[in-house]
Amino acid sequence: AGSETVYDIANRLKIEPDEVDPALARACVVRGSELRDMTPAMLDDILRNHSEIVFARTSPQQKLTIVEGCQRLGAIVAVTGDGVNDSPALKKADIGVAMGISGSDVSKQAADMILLDDNFASIVTGVEEGRVIFDNMKKTVAYTLTKNIPELAPFLLFIVASVPLPLGTVTILCIDLGTDLLPSVALAYEKAEPDLMQRQPRNPFTDNLVTDRLVCMSYFHVGIMQIGAGFLAYFMIMAQNGFRPSRLFGLRRHWDSKAINDLEDSFGQEWTYNDRKVLEYTCYTGFFVAIVIVQWANLIILKTRRNSLFQQGMTNWVMNFALVFETAVAVFMCYTPGMDKFLNMHPLKFIWWLPALPFSVLIFAYDELRKYLIRRSPGGWVERETYY
């Protein structure tokens, strides 16, 4: 004879154990007396072949056995409980949830999380908050990693092609500790995406905070476009001052020589060492401004991982302020007198702010297209290769 509690629960779940062939049943009821005589293989078979299971009249040891069986099959197990007899299962589970009002002290000590209001709906709220935090941490890491590529590329070209240095080391510090500081923090205030709770749970063994796809997107997708913006600004400033790109390659040794004060550009104009340094600092500033402008787009696209920006909106006022703040810092560093001595930066003409703008638009359009393809073909090639 079955327990009334068992059948009450089973009926609510639309389980009809007496009318279904056990071999074909999608749901089943397992009593503690039956569980006691089961081997691990038999329990695994039940757990593997039934999507809805009611365990009734189980002992503390049997609750622990159920948790171990689920974990043996690779499941992430959550257990709720309020009594001393629930403690072994609460301790063994991947996350144990104890009742804050009715729960015993022993169960609270064994649990990972305590429901202060004893309301199971609070678990869903907690899961959502956890997903938001993890999402925003990923976005912050992606934002921080992306600028490493345009900061590194000028030094690689400087070494390999012997061009005058496009970006100074002090200028990099201005990006890392100045313009990019507040935007990185602002992503932590981003609200949940509309589909957050419809997503499948992440795989804790493969979906880490930093994945190969996140690094690939940051470095080889967005990062490459940012490199293009920086070098376009660099070569444009050099060309407008007389040094065409072909003249720059192999020029580093003569460019940095204090003894040479008659270095000719592409048009035969002679440049002293001091004049060359002013032009070099102007290039530092142009490359710096280019990174700031493409980081605008990078910050905006990282508001979402799957949805369009037009779905998410621009309601994160910390981020909106951060965009204004980093722009103001860049303007301050460019045009404040004395910055050429302290930060090796020199005022820019307005036109030298423009080369990076098309790349900023390109980054935004590219990412919107990527997210559209992910939404249109879930599980497709674009999602497998680029969704982080």
Secondary structure, DSSP 4 states (H G I P E B T S, - for coil): ---HHHHHHHHHTT--TTSS-TTT-SEEEEEHHHHHT--HHHHHHHHHH-SEEEEES--HHHHHHHHHHHHHTT---EEEE-SGGGHHHHHHSSEEEEETTT--HHHHHH-SEEETT--THHHHHHHHHHHHHHHHHHHHHHHHHHTHHHHHHHHHHHHHH-PPPSS-HHHHHHIIIIITHHHHHHGGGPPPPTTGGGSPPP-TTT--SS-HHHHHIIIIIIHHHHHHHHHHHHHHHHHHTT--HHHHTT-HHHHT-TT---EE-TTS-EE-HHHHHHHHHHHHHHHHHHHHHHHHHHHHHTT-SSS-HHHH-S--HHHHHHHHHHHHHHHHHHHSTTHHHHTS-----GGGGSTTHHHHHHHHHHHHHHHHHHHHSTTSHHHHHH--
